[in-house]
């Protein structure tokens, strides 16, 4: 009998991962902190054309690219003369379970079925769980979802509870946990006890499934508008959305298209805090995931994360909760599209950014998601009020996460607030050294090149960063003594 305590299960995580993924991450490891990223990405051997074939077999992908004429008209009314790009929306809610996560799940389920697994399991707040259960059903697989739902008082957010309902509607078994480290522990136990496939959000298979979005965006823009978009705006959380979309654009020969990440600003709220858990009105697409996963991707449920957003994100902006709810209503009232607020994070940023681009440009919002009773922003707002959060109309810049939600008094107040990427890049380098127990003198040429690639900067940026980190460490040591 193997020990089942938290420490004992966590000690077996690499062994469990290897069996549940049929992927030996050690093959790609360097001697220091580097690893063969592209080698890992190509490990499963599926070409983009094969991925598209797999997805078409199960009615995934080839989703509509919709021009939002009324929102574009509104943005132009607020923009300087000659500005106001045309806003296009990739309607991923048209996928079987209602989100782009079907793309990730379709590839994992295809692979799992082809290798003889009896089921699939994943840790997720819900959209991916529903997608995984949906795709597993098509492939005659069973599904277990491990989901972080409650605070210590047993109170669950409406959006997460709605996602539980959707997972169960597809027949998945859902293991619900409270806030804390037990989420990964229970996933490992499920994988070990069942022998099922680990359909993690952060494997090469999952990212390959998203690449088709980027490819389709380039393909559809060329076919319908005779040009590529100036920018694609992507809701950013764990990094898979950014990574897969950017890689797909590059495979379509659209390297010049700017990839912009957008997150809801939840500064001051900690995602692992029991106190803060229900003080936010977004369960994904926010800075509580976007920043930590950007600055240390390998915090995920696999040894090496295939989602590495700083490799691909050329600009990062934040929007506020009230602004996203406002645009969610505007999308329904002006364009006749009712979609979930989390997916509208990128749309909110795009509405503001479109006012900076020329009228002849196109700016593409990379995805939408379904909505439902618990996911609807009215439910989220009611829940916020129950938790003592004020819902107001006024200046969005007065919004304080966990204190109030501020709807704009006028659409001109909606802003895409620039996040300086260089501090995030520096944090990634610092975290890489700290978490691997290395110092600057330990780094090889391969390590330096890997870091440069991981933050999309040149060698001189890495050397300068390492020098500054050493100086800061020396200063802190002197101050402490």
ZILIN-V343399 format. One record per residue. PHI is phi as a letter, one per 20 degrees, with the letter a starting at -180 (none if undefined). BURIAL is I if it has 9 or more other C-alpha atoms within 8 Angstrom, else O. D_FIRST is the distance of its C-alpha to the first C-alpha in whole Angstrom. Layout:
PHI:BURIAL:D_FIRST ; PHI:BURIAL:D_FIRST
This chain:
none:O:0 ; e:O:4 ; f:O:6 ; d:O:9 ; f:O:12 ; g:O:15 ; f:O:15 ; f:I:12 ; f:I:12 ; f:I:16 ; f:O:15 ; e:O:13 ; f:I:16 ; f:O:18 ; f:O:16 ; f:I:15 ; f:I:19 ; g:I:20 ; f:I:18 ; e:I:19 ; d:I:23 ; l:O:23 ; c:O:25 ; e:O:25 ; f:I:26 ; f:O:27 ; f:O:29 ; d:I:32 ; f:I:31 ; e:I:34 ; e:O:34 ; d:I:35 ; d:I:35 ; e:I:36 ; b:O:34 ; e:I:36 ; f:O:36 ; f:O:38 ; f:O:36 ; f:I:33 ; f:I:35 ; e:I:36 ; g:O:33 ; e:O:33 ; n:O:36 ; e:O:38 ; f:O:42 ; f:I:43 ; f:O:45 ; f:O:42 ; f:I:40 ; f:I:43 ; f:O:43 ; g:I:40 ; f:I:41 ; f:I:44 ; f:O:42 ; d:I:40 ; m:O:43 ; d:I:42 ; n:I:45 ; l:O:48 ; f:I:49 ; f:O:52 ; d:I:54 ; d:O:56 ; e:O:59 ; e:I:59 ; f:I:63 ; f:O:63 ; f:I:61 ; f:I:62 ; f:O:66 ; f:O:65 ; f:I:63 ; f:I:67 ; f:O:69 ; e:O:67 ; e:I:67 ; f:I:70 ; g:O:72 ; n:O:71 ; d:I:67 ; o:I:65 ; f:I:62 ; f:I:62 ; e:I:58 ; d:I:56 ; c:I:53 ; e:I:50 ; e:I:49 ; f:I:45 ; f:I:45 ; f:I:47 ; f:I:43 ; g:I:41 ; e:I:39 ; n:I:42 ; b:I:41 ; f:I:41 ; f:I:37 ; g:I:37 ; f:I:38 ; f:I:35 ; f:I:33 ; f:I:35 ; f:I:34 ; f:I:30 ; f:I:30 ; f:I:32 ; f:O:30 ; g:I:27 ; f:I:29 ; f:O:30 ; e:O:27 ; n:O:26 ; f:I:23 ; e:I:23 ; a:I:23 ; c:I:24 ; b:I:23 ; b:I:24 ; d:I:25 ; a:I:29 ; f:I:31 ; q:I:32 ; g:I:35 ; f:I:33 ; f:I:30 ; f:I:33 ; f:I:34 ; f:I:31 ; f:I:31 ; f:I:34 ; f:I:34 ; f:I:31 ; g:I:32 ; f:O:35 ; e:I:33 ; l:O:31 ; d:I:28 ; e:I:26 ; c:I:25 ; c:I:23 ; d:I:25 ; d:I:24 ; c:I:27 ; e:I:28 ; c:I:30 ; d:I:31 ; e:I:32 ; f:O:31 ; e:O:34 ; m:O:33 ; e:O:35 ; d:I:35 ; f:I:37 ; g:I:39 ; f:I:39 ; f:I:35 ; f:I:35 ; f:I:37 ; f:I:35 ; g:I:32 ; g:O:35 ; f:I:36 ; g:I:32 ; f:I:32 ; f:O:35 ; e:I:34 ; n:O:31 ; f:I:28 ; e:I:25 ; d:I:26 ; d:O:23 ; e:I:25 ; c:I:25 ; e:I:27 ; f:I:29 ; q:O:26 ; f:O:24 ; f:I:21 ; g:I:22 ; f:I:21 ; g:I:17 ; f:I:17 ; f:I:19 ; f:I:16 ; f:I:13 ; f:I:16 ; f:I:16 ; f:I:12 ; f:O:12 ; e:O:15 ; m:I:16 ; e:I:19 ; f:I:22 ; e:I:22 ; e:I:26 ; f:I:27 ; f:I:30 ; d:I:30 ; e:I:30 ; g:I:33 ; f:I:32 ; f:I:33 ; f:I:36 ; g:I:37 ; f:I:38 ; e:I:40 ; g:I:42 ; f:I:44 ; f:I:45 ; g:I:47 ; f:I:48 ; f:I:50 ; g:I:51 ; f:I:53 ; f:I:54 ; f:I:55 ; f:I:57 ; f:I:59 ; f:O:60 ; e:O:61 ; c:O:62 ; m:O:63 ; b:O:61 ; e:I:58 ; f:I:57 ; f:I:58 ; b:I:55 ; c:I:51 ; d:I:50 ; c:I:46 ; f:I:44 ; d:I:42 ; c:I:38 ; f:I:35 ; o:I:38 ; f:I:37 ; f:I:40 ; f:I:42 ; f:I:40 ; f:I:41 ; f:I:44 ; f:I:46 ; f:I:44 ; f:I:45 ; f:I:49 ; f:I:49 ; f:O:48 ; e:I:51 ; m:O:53 ; d:I:54 ; f:O:53 ; f:O:56 ; f:I:54 ; f:I:53 ; d:I:50 ; d:I:50 ; e:I:47 ; c:I:47 ; c:I:45 ; f:I:46 ; f:I:46 ; c:I:44 ; g:O:45 ; n:O:44 ; d:I:41 ; d:O:37 ; f:O:35 ; e:O:32 ; e:I:34 ; f:I:34 ; f:O:37 ; e:I:38 ; g:I:36 ; d:I:39 ; e:I:42 ; d:I:42 ; d:I:43 ; c:I:41 ; e:I:37 ; b:O:38 ; m:I:41 ; c:I:41 ; f:I:42 ; f:I:38 ; d:I:37 ; g:I:39 ; f:I:40 ; g:I:37 ; f:I:35 ; f:I:39 ; e:I:38 ; b:I:35 ; g:I:34 ; e:I:30 ; f:O:29 ; e:I:28 ; e:O:24 ; c:I:25 ; g:I:25 ; c:O:29 ; e:I:31 ; f:I:33 ; e:I:35 ; c:I:38 ; f:I:40 ; f:I:43 ; f:I:43 ; c:I:45 ; e:I:46 ; e:I:50 ; b:I:51 ; c:I:49 ; c:I:50 ; c:I:49 ; c:I:50 ; e:I:50 ; g:I:49 ; f:I:52 ; f:I:53 ; f:I:51 ; f:I:51 ; f:I:55 ; f:I:54 ; f:I:52 ; f:I:55 ; f:I:57 ; f:I:56 ; f:I:56 ; f:O:59 ; e:O:61 ; d:I:59 ; m:O:58 ; d:O:54 ; e:I:51 ; c:I:48 ; f:I:45 ; g:I:46 ; g:I:43 ; f:I:45 ; e:I:48 ; g:I:47 ; f:I:49 ; f:I:52 ; f:I:53 ; f:I:53 ; f:I:54 ; g:I:57 ; f:I:58 ; f:I:58 ; g:I:60 ; f:I:63 ; e:I:63 ; e:I:63 ; f:I:66 ; f:I:67 ; e:O:66 ; e:I:63 ; d:I:60 ; c:I:57 ; d:I:54 ; e:I:51 ; f:I:48 ; a:I:46 ; c:I:46 ; c:I:44 ; f:I:44 ; c:I:45 ; a:O:44 ; g:O:44 ; f:I:42 ; e:I:42 ; f:I:46 ; f:I:48 ; f:O:49 ; f:I:46 ; f:I:45 ; f:I:48 ; f:O:48 ; f:I:45 ; f:I:46 ; f:I:49 ; f:O:46 ; e:O:45 ; n:O:48 ; e:I:49 ; e:I:52 ; d:I:53 ; c:O:57 ; d:O:59 ; r:I:61 ; e:I:60 ; g:I:56 ; f:O:57 ; e:O:57 ; f:I:53 ; c:O:50 ; g:I:47 ; n:I:45 ; d:I:49 ; b:I:51 ; c:I:51 ; d:I:55 ; f:I:56 ; f:I:59 ; f:O:62 ; b:O:63 ; f:O:62 ; f:O:63 ; e:I:61 ; f:I:58 ; c:I:57 ; d:I:54 ; e:O:54 ; f:O:53 ; d:O:50 ; f:O:51 ; f:O:48 ; f:O:49 ; f:O:47 ; f:I:44 ; f:I:44 ; f:I:45 ; f:I:42 ; f:I:40 ; f:I:41 ; f:I:40 ; f:I:36 ; f:I:36 ; f:I:37 ; f:O:35 ; f:O:32 ; d:O:32 ; m:O:33 ; d:I:36 ; d:O:40 ; g:O:43 ; f:O:44 ; e:O:40 ; e:I:41 ; e:O:42 ; f:O:45 ; f:I:42 ; f:I:40 ; f:I:44 ; f:I:44 ; f:I:41 ; f:I:42 ; f:I:45 ; f:I:44 ; f:I:41 ; d:I:44 ; l:I:47 ; c:I:49 ; e:O:51 ; g:I:50 ; f:O:52 ; f:I:51 ; f:I:47 ; f:O:49 ; f:O:51 ; f:I:48 ; f:I:46 ; f:O:50 ; f:O:50 ; f:I:46 ; f:I:47 ; f:O:50 ; f:O:48 ; f:O:46 ; f:O:48 ; f:O:50 ; f:O:48 ; f:O:47 ; f:O:51 ; f:O:51 ; f:O:48 ; f:O:49
